[in-house]
Each structure stands twice: as structure tokens, then as C-alpha cells.
Amino acid sequence: MPSTLKIGLVQQSCTEDRARNLSTSIAGIRDAARQGAQLVLLQELHAGVYFCQTEDTRRFDQAETIPGPTSEALAAVAKELGIVIVGSIFERRAPGVYHNTAVVLERDGRLVGTYRKMHIPDDPGFHEKFYFTPGDLGFTPIETSVGKLGVLVCWDQWYPEAARLMAMHGAELLLYPTAIGWDPRDDEAEKNRQRDAWITIQRAHAIANGLPVVVTNRIGHEPDPQGGAGIAFWGSSFVAGPQGEFLAQAPSDKPSVLVTEVSRKRSEDVRRIWPFFRDRRIDAYNDLLKRYGK
């Protein structure tokens, strides 16, 4: 396997026109492939708007089976271009059972793995518990021709346990398709604190686990259908190396196709000088299985 891997990220805005959104995603994939990307990560729920701002049963009509139209369209592109693609789908598993699911398409077009979002938020403007059943596939890396991918989704990115378990199970990269933004009514200081916290926690996962971290977020203002302020998504998609160093970063307010190269050897080198896995006190961590305290 080559000593380096070229990774592409597609940062886009989305509207209610789902066909157009998917076309934009695919155009971004093609652009990244032209720049040499061997692996492309799309943002969370890239085929539509972030509908979880409100609770609306009609939105369940947008859910798809896997395989289904979106995964098959991405599979065709993966096969045509000979690259690995990580997409994001509102999965219809059964009547009344829906998931926020990442799909991994191999360069021959095969669906080689899925990951169902494990941590489901329920915050102002992010009413995901209404729509998504928590994932039941665990924290298992997905084997591909470009390596073992530790795919997680958005709210999962705040949890060190999720990143650690993916790393412990052999992930060579951590990937986070994301949809996160500001309440436009917040002042600039609060906006900056939120964005900086989001970047910092993910760079910390890279450092704590000695792995590259790849994050793709959406951009643009999406209105609240009930007349609220909506969400201004802050973009800022990035790739960090295993010491948290920025390898590439997209702007906060523009579409972007970002392509950068990561070293496959660097994780090994970093873990030799920062042997966090060697020094973990696994005999003393039982309380992590409790909700809080002793």
C-alpha cells in the first residue's frame, strides 16, 4: 500500500431540491478525484436540508433504504472514478425505525460498510431524537482498499469514548460527516467560542489517538420552517494530522472541495513517542460504564 493517501472533502450548501444537492455532491467528488483524491468524504445528510430544526412527520418520506437511490448513485460514481466514497443517508430501516447512517462505497462500487449514528442530540434547533433511532452497529472500523475507516457522525464528534473505541478497534483514520452551525442571533464572541470548541475537540481526538481526523461540514443559512432564526452552518471542514496539526482547512462561508495528503506512517511514528495506548490504566476505568459518579 502506498505511503500516502490523498483525501477529498466536499463542503456544500443544500436546499429542498434533493436531486440538485446530490448532483452538487457528485460534482464535488469528481473535482476531488481530478485532484488525485483516493477517498472522498461528504457532509452529513448532504442530499437535503438539515430538516431536524423542527419535528415534522412528513420528513420521514425522505428516508431511503440502503441500498437505495442515493447509495446506488454514489456507488456508480465510486466505480467510475475508482475511488472510495463516504456518504450520508437518512435511512429507512423499517416503518417507524429510521437512522442517520453513513455509507462506505468501495472503488469497485460495492457497499462495504455502514455506520449508524450512535449519539443522537436533542437541542434547540437540533431535534434529532424525533427522527433517528440510536445506532446499533457499534464502533467498528470499515475495511476498505485505502485502509480501515473509523466513520462517526456529527454529535459523535464530541465524545472521546467513540473516537477511542474506533482507534482501539484498528481505525487508521477518523472521519466525521457533520452538520453544525450557529444560531444567527448569537454574538460574535459566542459564535467563535462554539466553532473553536468544535475544532478543538476533534483535534484532541487526533492527538489522543495518534490518528488523522477528517471532518466535512455544510455551509449556508437554512431557515427554520416555523419562522425561527434558522441555522447558519459554519463550514470550516478540515483535516488534522495525528498530533492535531492542520493539514488543510476550508473557509467558513463558501463551498469548497478540499484535497490533501496524509502520511500512513506518521501515526506509527507519533505513537512511538507518545505511547498513550501503552500507558492506559485499563484496570481503573470501570466507572466509565456509569452515567455519572460512583
C-alpha positions as CSV (number, residue, x, y, z in Angstrom):
1,M,0.0,0.0,0.0
2,P,1.4,3.5,-0.9
3,S,2.9,5.5,2.0
4,T,0.5,8.4,1.5
5,L,-3.2,8.8,0.9
6,K,-5.0,11.7,-0.8
7,I,-8.3,12.6,0.8
8,G,-11.0,14.9,-0.6
9,L,-13.7,16.7,1.3
10,V,-16.8,18.3,-0.3
11,Q,-18.3,21.2,1.6
12,Q,-21.6,22.5,0.1
13,S,-24.8,24.3,0.9
14,C,-28.1,22.5,0.5
15,T,-31.7,23.3,-0.5
16,E,-35.0,21.5,-0.7
17,D,-34.1,20.3,-4.2
18,R,-32.7,16.9,-3.3
19,A,-31.7,16.0,-6.8
20,R,-29.7,19.2,-7.2
21,N,-28.0,18.6,-3.8
22,L,-26.9,15.1,-4.8
23,S,-25.7,16.5,-8.2
24,T,-23.6,19.1,-6.3
25,S,-22.1,16.3,-4.1
26,I,-21.2,14.2,-7.1
27,A,-19.7,17.2,-8.9
28,G,-17.5,17.8,-5.9
29,I,-16.5,14.2,-5.8
30,R,-15.4,14.4,-9.5
31,D,-13.5,17.6,-8.7
32,A,-11.7,15.9,-5.8
33,A,-10.9,12.9,-8.0
34,R,-9.4,15.1,-10.7
35,Q,-7.1,16.5,-8.0
36,G,-6.0,12.9,-7.1
37,A,-8.2,12.1,-4.2
38,Q,-8.5,8.4,-3.5
39,L,-11.0,8.8,-0.6
40,V,-13.8,11.4,-0.6
41,L,-15.9,12.3,2.5
42,L,-19.3,14.1,2.1
43,Q,-21.1,16.0,4.8
44,E,-23.9,14.8,7.0
45,L,-27.3,14.4,5.2
46,H,-25.8,16.0,2.0
47,A,-28.8,15.2,-0.1
48,G,-31.1,17.6,1.7
49,V,-31.5,20.5,4.1
50,Y,-30.9,19.8,7.8
51,F,-34.6,19.1,8.5
52,C,-34.2,18.4,12.2
53,Q,-34.7,22.1,13.1
54,T,-38.4,21.1,13.6
55,E,-40.5,18.0,14.2
56,D,-42.4,17.2,11.1
57,T,-43.7,13.7,10.3
58,R,-43.7,14.4,6.6
59,R,-39.9,14.4,6.6
60,F,-39.9,10.7,7.1
61,D,-41.0,10.4,3.5
62,Q,-37.4,11.5,2.5
63,A,-35.8,8.4,4.2
64,E,-34.4,5.7,1.9
65,T,-33.5,2.1,2.2
66,I,-29.8,1.0,1.9
67,P,-29.1,0.0,-0.8
68,G,-31.3,2.7,-2.3
69,P,-31.2,5.6,-4.7
70,T,-28.5,7.7,-3.0
71,S,-26.2,4.9,-2.1
72,E,-26.5,3.4,-5.7
73,A,-25.8,6.8,-7.3
74,L,-22.7,7.2,-5.1
75,A,-21.7,3.6,-5.9
76,A,-21.8,4.2,-9.6
77,V,-19.5,7.2,-9.2
78,A,-17.1,5.3,-6.9
79,K,-16.8,2.6,-9.6
80,E,-16.5,5.0,-12.5
81,L,-13.7,7.0,-10.8
82,G,-12.1,4.1,-8.9
83,I,-12.2,5.9,-5.5
84,V,-13.7,5.2,-2.1
85,I,-16.7,7.4,-1.1
86,V,-18.2,8.0,2.3
87,G,-21.8,9.4,2.0
88,S,-24.6,10.1,4.5
89,I,-28.2,8.9,4.2
90,F,-31.4,9.3,6.2
91,E,-32.0,5.5,6.4
92,R,-35.5,3.9,6.4
93,R,-34.8,0.6,8.1
94,A,-38.5,-0.3,8.9
95,P,-41.8,1.5,9.5
96,G,-41.1,3.7,12.5
97,V,-37.3,2.9,12.6
98,Y,-35.0,5.4,10.9
99,H,-31.3,6.0,11.3
100,N,-28.8,8.7,10.4
101,T,-26.4,6.4,8.5
102,A,-23.0,6.8,6.8
103,V,-22.3,4.5,3.9
104,V,-18.9,3.5,2.5
105,L,-18.6,2.6,-1.2
106,E,-15.5,0.8,-2.4
107,R,-13.8,1.8,-5.6
108,D,-15.4,-1.1,-7.5
109,G,-18.9,0.2,-6.4
110,R,-19.5,-2.3,-3.6
111,L,-21.2,-1.1,-0.4
112,V,-18.6,-2.4,2.0
113,G,-20.0,-0.9,5.2
114,T,-22.4,1.3,7.1
115,Y,-22.3,3.2,10.4
116,R,-25.4,4.3,12.2
117,K,-25.0,7.5,14.3
118,M,-24.7,6.4,17.9
119,H,-25.2,9.7,19.8
120,I,-28.4,11.4,19.0
121,P,-28.8,15.1,20.1
122,D,-32.0,16.9,21.2
123,D,-31.1,20.5,21.5
124,P,-32.8,23.8,20.3
125,G,-32.8,23.6,16.5
126,F,-31.4,20.0,16.5
127,H,-34.4,17.7,17.2
128,E,-32.7,14.5,16.1
129,K,-34.3,12.2,18.7
130,F,-37.6,12.7,16.9
131,Y,-36.2,11.3,13.7
132,F,-33.3,8.9,14.4
133,T,-33.1,5.7,16.3
134,P,-29.7,5.4,18.0
135,G,-27.2,3.2,16.1
136,D,-26.8,-0.4,16.9
137,L,-23.7,-1.3,14.9
138,G,-21.2,-0.2,17.5
139,F,-17.8,1.4,16.9
140,T,-16.4,-0.9,14.2
141,P,-14.0,0.4,11.6
142,I,-14.9,-0.4,8.0
143,E,-12.3,-2.2,5.9
144,T,-11.5,-0.6,2.5
145,S,-8.8,-0.6,-0.1
146,V,-7.5,2.7,1.3
147,G,-7.4,1.5,4.9
148,K,-9.6,0.9,8.0
149,L,-12.0,3.8,8.3
150,G,-13.4,4.9,11.7
151,V,-16.6,6.6,10.5
152,L,-18.6,8.5,13.1
153,V,-21.3,11.2,12.5
154,C,-21.6,14.8,13.8
155,W,-22.7,14.6,17.5
156,D,-20.4,11.6,17.9
157,Q,-17.5,14.0,17.4
158,W,-17.9,15.4,21.0
159,Y,-17.4,12.0,22.6
160,P,-13.8,10.8,23.3
161,E,-15.1,7.3,24.0
162,A,-16.3,6.9,20.4
163,A,-13.0,8.0,18.9
164,R,-11.1,5.9,21.4
165,L,-13.1,2.7,20.6
166,M,-12.7,3.2,16.9
167,A,-8.9,3.6,17.4
168,M,-8.8,0.6,19.7
169,H,-10.5,-1.5,17.1
170,G,-7.9,-0.6,14.5
171,A,-9.1,2.5,12.7
172,E,-6.4,4.2,10.7
173,L,-8.5,7.4,10.1
174,L,-11.3,9.0,12.0
175,L,-14.0,10.6,9.7
176,Y,-16.8,12.9,10.8
177,P,-19.6,13.9,8.3
178,T,-21.2,16.9,10.0
179,A,-24.0,19.4,10.0
180,I,-23.3,22.1,12.7
181,G,-23.7,25.8,12.8
182,W,-24.6,29.0,14.7
183,D,-27.8,30.5,15.9
184,P,-27.6,33.7,13.9
185,R,-28.8,35.7,17.0
186,D,-25.7,34.8,18.9
187,D,-23.0,37.5,19.2
188,E,-19.6,37.1,17.5
189,A,-17.8,36.1,20.7
190,E,-20.3,33.2,21.3
191,K,-20.1,32.1,17.7
192,N,-16.3,31.9,17.9
193,R,-16.3,30.0,21.1
194,Q,-18.6,27.4,19.7
195,R,-16.7,26.9,16.4
196,D,-13.3,26.9,18.3
197,A,-14.6,24.2,20.7
198,W,-15.8,22.1,17.8
199,I,-12.4,22.3,16.1
200,T,-10.5,21.7,19.3
201,I,-12.4,18.6,20.5
202,Q,-11.7,16.9,17.1
203,R,-8.1,17.9,17.0
204,A,-7.9,16.4,20.5
205,H,-9.2,13.1,19.2
206,A,-6.4,13.1,16.7
207,I,-3.8,13.7,19.4
208,A,-5.2,11.3,22.0
209,N,-5.4,8.5,19.4
210,G,-2.5,9.3,17.2
211,L,-4.7,9.3,14.1
212,P,-5.6,11.7,11.3
213,V,-9.1,13.2,11.6
214,V,-11.2,14.2,8.6
215,V,-14.2,16.4,9.1
216,T,-16.7,17.7,6.5
217,N,-19.4,20.3,7.5
218,R,-22.0,22.1,5.4
219,I,-22.3,25.8,4.8
220,G,-25.1,28.4,4.3
221,H,-28.1,29.6,6.2
222,E,-31.1,27.3,6.4
223,P,-34.3,28.8,7.6
224,D,-36.5,27.4,10.3
225,P,-39.7,26.3,8.7
226,Q,-41.6,27.6,11.8
227,G,-40.2,31.1,11.4
228,G,-37.3,31.0,13.9
229,A,-33.8,32.3,13.2
230,G,-32.7,29.1,11.4
231,I,-29.1,27.8,11.4
232,A,-26.0,29.4,9.8
233,F,-23.7,26.4,9.2
234,W,-20.1,27.3,9.7
235,G,-18.3,25.1,7.2
236,S,-14.6,25.0,8.3
237,S,-14.2,21.4,7.1
238,F,-10.6,20.3,7.9
239,V,-8.1,17.5,8.1
240,A,-5.8,17.2,11.1
241,G,-2.7,15.0,11.5
242,P,-2.0,12.7,14.4
243,Q,-0.6,15.5,16.6
244,G,-3.6,17.7,15.8
245,E,-1.8,19.7,13.2
246,F,-3.9,21.3,10.5
247,L,-3.2,19.7,7.1
248,A,-6.0,21.6,5.3
249,Q,-9.0,23.7,6.2
250,A,-11.9,25.1,4.2
251,P,-13.5,28.5,4.7
252,S,-16.5,29.0,7.0
253,D,-18.8,30.6,4.4
254,K,-18.0,29.2,0.9
255,P,-18.4,25.9,-1.0
256,S,-15.1,24.1,-1.1
257,V,-13.5,20.9,-2.5
258,L,-10.5,20.3,-0.3
259,V,-7.9,17.8,-1.2
260,T,-4.9,17.0,0.9
261,E,-2.4,14.2,1.5
262,V,-1.8,12.3,4.7
263,S,1.1,10.0,5.6
264,R,0.2,6.4,6.5
265,K,3.4,6.1,8.5
266,R,3.1,9.1,10.7
267,S,0.6,7.6,13.1
268,E,3.1,4.8,13.9
269,D,5.9,7.4,14.4
270,V,3.7,9.5,16.7
271,R,2.5,6.6,18.8
272,R,6.2,5.6,19.4
273,I,7.0,8.9,21.0
274,W,3.5,9.4,22.6
275,P,2.5,5.9,23.7
276,F,-0.9,6.7,25.1
277,F,-2.2,3.2,24.4
278,R,0.6,1.6,26.3
279,D,0.0,3.7,29.4
280,R,-3.7,3.4,29.6
281,R,-4.9,2.2,33.1
282,I,-7.5,-0.2,31.9
283,D,-7.7,-1.7,35.4
284,A,-9.0,1.7,36.7
285,Y,-11.6,2.7,34.2
286,N,-14.7,0.7,35.3
287,D,-16.6,3.9,36.3
288,L,-16.7,4.9,32.6
289,L,-19.5,2.5,32.3
290,K,-21.6,4.5,34.8
291,R,-23.7,7.5,33.8
292,Y,-22.1,9.8,36.4
293,G,-20.0,9.5,39.6
294,K,-19.6,6.4,41.7
